[in-house]
Amino acid sequence: MSNTVIKIENLSKSYLLKHQQTERYSTLSETLVKKTRSVFNSKNSSNKTVEEFWALNDVSFDVKQGERVGIIGRNGAGKSTLLKILSRIVAPTKGRITIDGRVASLLEVGTGFHPELSGRENIFLNGSILGMNKQEIQRKFDEIVAFSEVERFLDTPVKRYSSGMYVRLAFAVAAHLEPEILIVDEVLAVGDAEFQRKCLGKMKDVSGEGRTVLFVSHNMAAIQNLCDKAVYMKRGEVQMIGDSEKVISTYLKGSSANAEMNLADRNDRSGNSAIRFSSVELKDTSGNILAAFQSGKDAVLNLKFDRIKGKEIKNLHIAVAFDDEFGQRISHMNNEITNEIFNSIPDDCNEVEVHIPRFPFKHGLYTFSLYATVNGELADWLNEAGTIDVESGDFYNTGKQLPDGQGKFLFQYNFKLPSKF
């Protein structure tokens, strides 16, 4: 167990980002003229600026044989880039990695399988890539098929698999073909809850056999359940390495301290920008701005957005999703479910209020994500847009609180004897 199987020394990875320089919208004819000129004039062939972005910056740590290591951090922290380098998918810009043992990786749906080959053929292909002979693969074949639960589709090309089927088979292959090191990214989130529990159990078994597991997840409960060691990354750098409980605690405190409700500068978003969420305010029903919501008190979530000037907004659909401190989805609100779609928004309106009577969350820190469509097309999607603190309140008007560890939600109920008594 004292044997080091992964040694990462001063690892850095940079990418060159090109930005198009545009001062105004061009007509089609102007664009064609510019393209034609660029063929004959090299000086006009490019109007782009180049920015160097460091996805990883001087990362160093060791992983010992049999350790289960969780890698945590917000989106853009460099977690997936690190795993791709460890899996030899991309090369580092600086630094050195030493790996002792065969590596099996499960990074994203579509990686590692040939889409035209059947599930059966891909099992043998992946085994061969790991250096196993046909007899060794055949010995594990039945276990792989049973674990993946795709026996009926074993001779179907995997390009016809659903994402869930794909992940089940990919994980079964990666875990059962006896790699010394198993690397798993957030891709397990594609599977259902029962399959995720099954995978976590298998990863525990793998490490119990002396093999090593590296696991990236936003689900802190899964990290706590599986990993004895964690690495907290932020903006491409390692912030803390150690016992998973302590590292997760530091990560959650850091997320709270750095949570920003101003969203205008966030670039990690998707959509056509018909609207773009710009800020979020917590308010009471009188319009007073709050630092935190309180359990049992009426709450207003004020969502402000930017919009394209002069463009009409029709059929506005907005959703707000809440996750707990472990990254587990606990609630989802959207105006489509409540039949409150905004068919038309006034030209001077740039905000929507979400009224939540008697805020039902127990005290704690919650992360929210925002989603909006305009006329059926994705306008803005912002994962982990910010965090909301919830303070304890007298929800039941009794002066008593729900004990810690006894759920996340507060709701009204009554105990009564049957009417005949």
Buried (B, 14 or more C-beta within 10 A) or exposed (E): EEEEBBBBBEBBBBEEEEEEEEEEEEEEEEEEEEEEEBEEEEEEEEEEEEEEEBBBBBBEBBBBBBBBBBBBBBEBBBBBBBBBBBBEEBEBBBBEBEBEEBBBBBBBBEBBBEEEBBBBBBBBBBBBEBEBEEEBBEEBBEEBBEBBBBEEBBEBBBEEBEEBBBBBBBBBBBBBBBBBBBBBBBBBEBBEEEBBEBBBEBBBEBBEEEBBBBBBBBBBBBBBBBBBBBBBBBBBBBBBBEEBEEBBBBBBEBBEEEBEBEBEEBEEBEBEBBBBBBBBBBBBEEEEEBEEBBBBBBBBBBBBBBBEEEEEBBBBBBBBBBBBBBBBEEBEBBBEEEEEBBEEBEEEEBEBEBEBEBBBBBBBBBBBBBBBBBEEEBBBBBBBBBBBBBBEBEBBEEEEBBEEEEEBEBEEEEEEEEEEE
